[in-house]
């Protein structure tokens, strides 16, 4: 981290176990806050580790919100906000698609249930007819 290179910070960011995120954020030196916010914005925009990023963000804000407010970090926060809005819109689209699909499937299943008695009245299969005729002729 002391090199303050984006690639190194990104690798460290991804290698921290979920249970240790709060401790790392609590112990994070002030000098790396801006770089971590940039990394968070980039990872959030990629959308691969959304919950992981949200945990980082929550703990970072919990332990460094005063510093972030004091120093500004406007560009990093704006990038993060843009990434969060994009992810929110993507999730909303997925939700809407799933909601409409479920509504359609439920409506279709109700139609099938209504269709089921009509199927009972359909003509029997030829083999079933033959078996019935064979039984009738035996009597």
Secondary structure, DSSP 8 states (H G I E B T S, - for coil): -TT--HHHHHHHHHHS-GGGHHHHHHH--GGGHHHHHHHHHHHHHHTSSHHHHHHHHHHHHHHHHHHHHHH--HHHHHHHHHHHHHHHHHHHHHHHHHHHHHHHHHHHHHHHHHHHHHHHTS---HHHHHHHHHHHHH-
